[in-house]
Amino acid sequence: MDPAELALDPDELRRLVECAKEPIRTPGSIQGHGTLLGVDQTGVIAVVSENAARWLGQLVLEVGNAELEYAVRTGRAVDPVRITWEGVESDAIVHRVDGLTLVEIEPVPPGNEYARTAVVGAITRVAQTTSIEEVRELAAREIRDITGFDRVMVYHFHDDGHGEIVADERDPAMEPYLGLHFPSSDIPPQARALYISKIGRMIASTTAPGIPLLALAGDAHDVDLSNAELRSVSPYHLQFMRNMGQASTFSLSLVDQGRLIGMITCAHRTERRLPVLLRRALEVLAGQIAMQMASMREIARLRHMVEVRERRSELLAPLYGSDDIHAALLGGSSTVLDLVPADGVLVRIGGTSRAAGEVPPLGSVLRVLERLGGGSFVSESLVTDRPELARLLPGVAGLLVVPLTDAGEALVFFRAEVARDVSWLGDPGGTNRPGELSPRTSFSAWRRTVRGRSEPWGTVVEEAAELGRELEIALQRRAEAQLAELAMRDPLTGLYNRRYLVERLATLGPVGEAGKAVLFVDLDDFKRINDQHGHDIGDAVILEVADRLVAHSREQDVVVRLGGDEFVVLLDGVIGEDVEAVADRMIRAIAAPIVTGRVLLSVTASCGIVVADPGSPRAGLLEAADAAMYRAKNAGRNRTSR
């Protein structure tokens, strides 16, 4: 059976509902090995367990134990208080609840009195572990050595509520439980809430009858025993334990930030009790274990988050300089499938779709996206969650859709089925129960193959959403950069324009060490070409001149069309006679005949040259080059001038 299916099984849901009805906080009774006294604010014993009925209504002063009387009076006791009760050495645990001071009295069990000292060494050894798996295994082994229980198990609770046994230290004669799963109803929500507030929980006997509480006034069932050591146990749970062959248990909660993440359960085939101080010490160990596992998870999460961010930056950085978004996302050294592990992905941006890996036909995917209405979607079992979509995408078990914009752009990830075996701690279904609400009768491993599901998406869902958000931002900034670039370009030639040149000369500092030269090129008598042949021919001439200027400049030079028939060439690292040579080469290139359509034309140009020394200001360079160009024209055109 699939854990996800079990979580929605009607019988399982009914069991949870019935469990919720049990008054486990106020059972009106205690376990059979102890005694309870409830003292009101006047010092009168107002509540007792039936085995102390003779004290009901008497003053606590009459009990005759000074240390216990002080603890009751102040509510601040060294926990526990060692007393002699009914001639037996006992531990008294004192705490207050709802106007009562509860005194729980437990006979001190023989042996194990000082076993708590071994807990210190266990804490030290557990603290030296380096993985969660190692923590669990060592904790189970250490606690079994300390307590002497037949079996010590560590549970892990999955997000859907069901549990898994992740460590199992046991007597070799006992059946192994490691790796087995169990349903959420084994430890229902109201029990889990108690385990969060009460870390340790002793069940001394699964067969001894509970002892009812008696009250001087009112109903003893109103007394809240949530934090009581002796609180009696649900009959359902006692039967469950007996079915497992357990005569007594001791459990420890593993709590992280108010959430029950697991448990450590000690079980014995005969009745076995631990003294209070040992239980307290083990509670400290459980806190250490929970905190250590939480720290390991957080460290792993932070490391993973840093790695994902680095990979995401590596993926998105090339987008700003790429003309092919799809190729940047799917064809580079890092792809979207490196960030979101899947069998295939479809990237739909700008009305164009491109895929990588194993992907269904595009038409089917587009129909699925249409039915999803442009929203995000995630499923690990498409045939269960949306069977109508599964029919459109045969072979797809897991689907993750990350919308990018309102225009239908999206990242769509696909995962195939991954069949896996799940072993249960007994068949969780009705065939293993006398009644549908009864505990299971057999706990032998019950194995079933889960089909129709992909690997769980887990944290990938949020990581994919973050990728989508950052991709949207990158695409928006890329579009803005392209618009800004277009504003700096001449629409006819594609060269940089006057705005670019003015901003560049205005925003940069003084001329660098390599020096700079500015060539101001103006076509001679270009108006004649437009007048005689029309503006289409004129534009063709401008395009040809632009191409010739670019062809005769170097890679690091910048050719700018100021407008009309005026061009500027910025030269870096060229000085002296070299500048003259470059300018002459450009003038000769322009003067070569131009063929456009059936028209053979000849055009010349005048060029002004300005050379700026290193450290000189850039301001005024354009104006100086313009003046030099007019000197060339006045000198006869088709020449250069400084």
C-alpha angles and dihedrals in degrees: 000000000000113000089224091054092046090054088061097038110126093224091050091049091050090051090053091049092050092047089053090060094061113104093226093157094051107030094150091229143070135218116282100247097064147050131231131204123185114200120196126215092272093057094255118137099238100169129035139167112250092254088064097043093132090068095057110120095009127117117262087231087072092063088081101222114118096195092050091047091053092049092051092047095050102027086221108108134160098249111267116019111213110226140156110245122185087344094306126111104245145170118237118205115198128197138145130240132167096345094315129104106217119209114194115192121200124179108239107253116231115258127007090072094132099023086108089078088069089061090073091060090045091054090051094050095045090050089061095059120110105204139041091241090054091048091054096046095046093045092054091048095047095047092048090051091050099044102033093224118157093237136016118190132183116213128203119200117217123215092260091057100253119122138227130202104234100171129028124182109178148151105281090238092062125090112261117247101179112134095012120134128218132195125260091246090069086073105020124202097262090052090049090052089056092048090057094057096035110046099186125048126182123195103186098185136011092198107039111099119244122251116239121231122237123207130203088217134005126008121321088212087072092068109107109227096174093124097031119121092213100047108143122244133247111263088227091057093045090054089048090054093047090051087055091051093249119145095179139001142191119201134191124200122228105210129182120185093336094313125114104232098168148329141233111221125191115197132186132190092220130039112285131169131193122212117252096248092054090050090051091051091050089051088058089051090050090052090051091050094049092047092047093050091046090052091049091050092048093049090049090047093051092047091049091047091053091048092049092049091050092050091046092052090047090052098046100039095079092053093080093060100033127100091197112059094181092053091049091053098040109023107043131095086270120040137180088261089064088059099038110032109219141136091248144355136203118205114200113187130150093002091301125109127201128173140202129195124002107346131163119242113296094238092057093048092050091051090052091050090050091052091049089056097227095298132126118270138182132182135161092191110035093176089059101038101037112006092174089060092044089059089057092048108044113190093024116115101161123045128181120180121189112187116213105185141355089260094078096266112147150149111238120193125193132199127186126224117285110197112211137174119239117195117205131203090246127328103305092203132093096269089072095052132072087222131011090254096041126105118263116270098206128046100182114132110280111195127197133171115237114214136175093046133106127214108291113268092217115162089354089085093065092038090054091048090051089049088052092051093048091044090054090051091047092050091048092049090045090054090047090049090050091051090048089049091050089052087058094049133085107239094217103047102019089232122132112275139222092276091057093048095048093048092046094051092043100046102042121081128237121324112285129243093271092061127227137241128199122206116196108199122191124176114237117242093344091158088072091062093052092046095048102036106020134248095286090062089042091055090049089054091050090051092050092048090049091052092049093050091051092045092054096044127080128254092257094049122096122220115202131188106213092189138282108016097335124110134176126202119199113206123194123198096008119118141166119352091000090069091052090050093052092048093048091049091054093047092051091048092053092049093058113107117276121215116199118168105319093330123103111202138177124204132174133200140209119221131202118203128205122176117197120203121226112281095018119128121265093217112106096020094113093048092048091050090049091053091049090052091056089051088056091051092048089050092060107286129252090074144086130253137183 
